[in-house]
Amino acid sequence: MNTVQKQYVNREISWLQFNARVLQEAADETVPLIDRLRFVGIFSNNLDEFFKVRYATVKRIAQAGKTGKSFLGGVNAKELLDEITQIVIKQQSESLAILRRIESLLDEENIYMINENDVSPKQGEFLKSYFLEKVSPALVTIILNDLDKIPLLKDSAGYLAVKMVMKNKNEPKGVNRFFTNVTNEVQYALIEIPRTVDRFVVLPKEGDKSYIIFLDDLIRYNLGSIFSIFDYESLSAHMIKITRDAELDIDNDLSKSFIEKISSSVRDRRISEPVRFVYDDQIEKDTLKFLKDKMEIEETDSVIPGGRYHNRRDFMNFPSLGRTDLMYKHYPPLPIEGLRMEGSLLEQISKKDYLLYAPYHTFSYVIKLLREAALDPKVKTIKITLYRLAKNSQIASSLINAAKNGKEVTVQIELQARFDEAANIQYAEQLQQEGIKLIFGVQGLKVHSKVCLIEREEGSKIMRYGFISTGNFNESTARLYTDYTLFTSHQPILKEIAKVFNFFDTNYKVHKYKHLVISPHYTKSVFSKLIKQEIQNARAGKEAFIKLKMNSLTSYKMVDKLYEASQAGVKIQLIVRGTCCLVPGISGLSDNIEAISVVDKYLEHPRLFIFNNGGDPKVYISSADWMTRNLDYRVEVGCPIYNEEIKQELIDTFNICWSDNVKARIHSVKQDNAYRKNNNVKVRSQIATYEYYLKKMTKIEN
């Protein structure tokens, strides 16, 4: 099947190409070794989530007997499932080859990944002791032969499938006479690899040599101890895992609260349909057949042979071993130019807007502002939207502090934030116990906006302060994701933020907005109008350009608008990190469109939209990608930038990213993830952006 259907790229295939770019980072010899391993982990984690959501959705379409062509951009659902499986098998093979290469390079650095066959007697003593103290108490081992069906396996958990060949058909030795049904010639068992124990076990250092063993191999090393009560002739263990459908099916029981419905749906994921079965390709054929029969693996499930180790997402937490020379250089986050941490942030923001660009700037400003608002006697209310929170969230702590100080705190928390549902339910219950008013969004819509509104009594007036962001209010991801946050006291904008919170309470009423760009009501129409203006300018012979940066571009309607602009002569630059259904460079259709993806140390996450507007650029930041879900089925907030200095700063940072010729890949008809190569001075945009802000800060200090 052709991956390019006329003028569109299928969304799922484009996403797999994005994940291939992540794998390219793992293969890149210029990336530090330990970070290369971590990119392998990111690749694997991404793939797990893809199967839980996107593959599961396509599978549902296929099982319903539908082609899904209108939803899937002209591609047949069943054919798409087959193509996905073939691509993933190829990528998995590539990832294994990359891992082998990295491991050989680690050997050169005196870091050795050993397995159960490489263990020295001295190391064996350590591993047996470690196993008895930390691993054995956490193990779940299941003998399978006499079970009609394998017990429910956990989604994405790793299991060792054990084949035990018995010495004879007599009763097992010793106390085993009490086991009446273990006399088969071959016994099968499953051992769940515990998530409560670190996946990588660091052995005692020997001179300048470091040794690491997978928890899987530590268990293999101790198989004899686990099955000591059986009279076996041989033991072998190979890893398997399944991935389950992660779509939430929310019931319509009116007697249940929304929290109860989401909690129930999250629990139901444990028993949802499997969509992928991955196994060690060295597993014995009879063991594989036994497992597939017992697990009732269907033909429509994606069955993928892999290597010795699955759940390679754990490489994201590969131990550093103190080897900072094998990791990316740390760039300490910078202060925002002119915004002092000392004194009142509210007072400074009252005079001027400021832009935070994480992780180049410290996210501490957000925490500091909320903590100040919590203590300020004149602050009366705080309203905020929360989507994904850090594990130990300082944001939540600051809001609780504000509530304890008598502030009226309102939190819109999205309980359906993908894979964060359970954590958000816990936070919701905690916030509710502290007297914070909770809003659970709008029926049929996810709330994905990133806004905060602070109302302060100043004399006889209520003055508003706030911040609007492209990313989550999460201090952990703020160290890894690039995102813009605008601090402002612009009263007309903040008055419209208040309208957004009113919409959460009375969502039957659709407000009008002069400044903000709000989904699901206006985002598509506002940006379509801005594109149309550039088309008119181009046809009038004026300079016309559009510069867009986002995570994903999948709305065919917006793609068509950009094609129309290209045909009119508008110059379009797209920075789309992930899925891009638009195809640049098609003669007569997209000649004037160039598109790149930047994958590097940080995850590129901002949504930035720049329109030339006849020489007076209009610039917006937003929480919304140009995806159907963001435009039509989510509450999103886009904000215009009126401060000329910040507007120029955003244009500058876009242009820096656009100039990348080190980590930029080209979106093209070929879908080959070719690196952008040119004769210009080498620009690695994330480093160049940090240097841009460092220069700004140094200029102020001097």
PyMOL commands that set and color helices and strands:
alter all, ss='L'
color gray80, all
select helices_A, chain A and resi 11-27+33-63+77-108+121-138+174-178+215-221+223-226+258-271+285-295+312-317+324-326+345-351+364-375+394-404+421-433+477-479+491-505+523-539+556-567+613-615+628-632+644-658+685-701
alter helices_A, ss='H'
color red, helices_A
select strands_A, chain A and resi 4-5+8-9+111-114+140-143+159-166+186-192+200-202+210-214+232-244+274-280+302-306+354-358+379-386+408-413+437-439+446-447+451-458+461-469+481-488+517-519+545-550+571-576+593-598+603-604+608-611+618-622+634-640+664-666
alter strands_A, ss='S'
color yellow, strands_A
deselect
rebuild
show_as cartoon
